[in-house]
């Protein structure tokens, strides 16, 4: 449902910010509020279920918190416009999602599942953590390139042209999809798979909207550049 709806209704933040969505919060604090449950829930569940006796559980917690520490406590302080209005309704939706997602992943990994140390040498874990780290690197590289453009251009948007931006319009979204696909693989779990599927359902329509926006705003924008997946789409 989300995948289909977001092709018709653009979430009203960033370049698609528009009135009519109720109260707003300053972007920096909105981002911290909406991401905080995803940081806290797995950590609290890890402690509650005393999962520190399992080395795979410890490593999985570190992988998860590695992403969400940056997303919650570092990324918001790198905003070019930290006081830009951010719809409170979007914050509420994100909090609900992050509470559910953080809970089901943490509850499964630190209470229901039982991973032996040999799991760390399994092809699923090795391939998954490789994919996760690759996606993380792609995501952070793209974010840095977008941030540098904002520092140069101020509030005026510019078309990015470095790295994977030469191939796709949204490498930051592509990287995040790779991250959580890797997570699904390294945990080999239904909660992990659900997160990966929802990440794609949420980001693919927005990537398409960004791509069309670039094409409409910049006449010289490369027509052969794809929206999200290199060489395909």
N, C-alpha and C positions, 0 to 999 in steps of 0.2 A: 504493500500500500504506500509506504513512504517513497519507494523508488518511483512509482507512477506519479504520485501527487507532486513531488518536487520538480518534475519536468514542467508543471503548469503553474506552481506557486513558488517563487524564489524566496528562500528564507531572508527576511529583511534585515540583514546586517552586512557590514563591509560595503562594497560598491553597490549593493542592492538595498542599502538603508532607505527606508521611506516611512512616512507617518502613517498613523492609523492602526498601530499595533499595541496601543496602551502605553503604560508607564515605561520609562527607560532607566537604565543604570549606566554609570560611567563604564566604558568598555573594559578597563583594567580590572575593576572589582567584579564586574559581571563574569569575566573569564575565570577569575579565581574561585568565585562562588560555585560556578557550574562544574568546574573540574575537581573541586575538593573531595566530593564523595567518592570519586573513582580512585583517588589517592588513599583515602582513609579506610574504606570498607575492606579491601583485601588485607591491609595491614592489621586491622582490628581482628579480623577473622583468623589470621595467621596466629596472633597472640592468644586469642580465645581458645583455639583448638590445639595450642601448644605444638604447632607443626615444626618447631625448630629441631626436632629429632630427625627430620628427613632432609637430606642434602638436596635432592631434586626440588622439594618444596621451597627451600631457602633460595635456591637459584631462580626458580620461577617468580618468587616474590620480588627479588632484586630486579629481574627483567621488567616486570610490570611497573614497579616503583621508579625504575630508571626513566621510563617514558613519562609517567605522570608527575614526577617531581619537577621535571623540566616544564611540562605543560601547565602545571598549576602555579609554580613559584618563580619560574624564570621567564618563560615566554610572555606573560602579561606585562612584564617590565621592559620588554623590548618593543612594545607597540609604538608606532610612529605617532598615533593619536590616542593616547590613553584615556582622554576625557570625552571621546566621541560617544554619543548616545547609543546604547545597545538595548534592544527590546527585552523587557522583563519577562515576557511570555516565552521567548526563546531560552532565556536562562532557566525558567521553570521546567520546560521540556527537557533541557539538557540535564538538570539535576535529577529528574525522575529517571531518565535513561541511565545516568551514571550510577545512581543508587542500585537499580536493578542489575545492571551489567557488572558492577563491582561486587555485588553480593553473590550472584550466581557463579561467577568465576572463582571468587574466594572460597565460597562454601564447597564447591566441587573439589578444588585443588587441595584445600587444607583440612577438609573433613571427610568427604566421600571417597576421594581417590587415594590410591596407595602406590606410589612410584618407588621402585627399588633403585639403588645407585646405578645399576646397569642401564637404566633408562637414559642416562646422560650419554651413553655410548651408542644408543640406538640411532638408526638412520633418520627416524622421524625427528628426534630432538636435534641432531646435528644439522639437518637440512632446515628445520624450523628456526633455530637460533641464527643461522646464517642469513636466512631470508629476513628475519626480524631486524638484524643489525644493518643489512643492506638497505632496507626500507627506511630505517631510522636515519641513516646517513643521507639518503636521497632527500628525505623530508627536511632535514635541518639545513642542507645545502641550499635547497630551493627557498626556504624561509629567509635565509641570510641574503640571498640575491634579491628577493622581493623587498626586504628591509632596506638594503643599500639603495635601491631605486627610489624608495620613499624619502630617504635622507637626502638624496640628490634633488628630487623633484618636489619635495614638500608635500602638499596635499594633492598635487596633480599626478594622476596615474600615468605610468609609462609602460611600454611593452617590453617585457623581459626577453633577453636574447642570449643568455649564457647557459652552458651545461645542457641538461636535459630540456631546458626551455627551447632549444633549437629543434626539438623533436615533438614535444607535447606542450600544451598550454598550462598544464597543472601538475608538474612533477611533485609538488608538495602533497597533493592528494594521492598520486600514484604511490609515493613512498609510504604513506600511512596505510594504504590498502595492502601493500607488501608486508608491512610490519605485522598487522593483525592476521594476515594469512599465515605468516610464519608462526605467530602465537598459536593459532589453531592447530598447526602441524606439530609444534614442539610439545603441546599439552595433549594432543590427540583427544580432544574433549568436545562434547556438544556445546557447552557454554562458549568455548573458544571459537567453534565454527559459527555459532550464532552471532558473535561479535564481528567476525570477519565478514559475514554476509551482510550484516546491517551497516558496517562501515562502507562497503561498496554501494549499498542501496542509498545511503545518505550522501556520499560524496560524488558518485558518478553523475547524477543530474546537475549538481552544482558545477562540476567540471565542465559539463556541456554548456551551461549558462555562461560561465566565464569565457569559454572559447568563442561563443557567439558574440559576446560583448567585445572581445578583442577584435574580432573580424569587423564589427560594425564601427568601432571607434577609431581604428587605425587602418586606413586604406592600404598601407604598404605591408600589413600583417601577412606573413607567409600563408598562402592558401593550402599548401600541402602539409602544414603542421597539424597533428592530431590533437584531440581534446585531452585524452587521459592515458591511453595505452599506445606506446610507440608502434608505428607502422600499421596499427589496426583501427583505432577509434579515438 
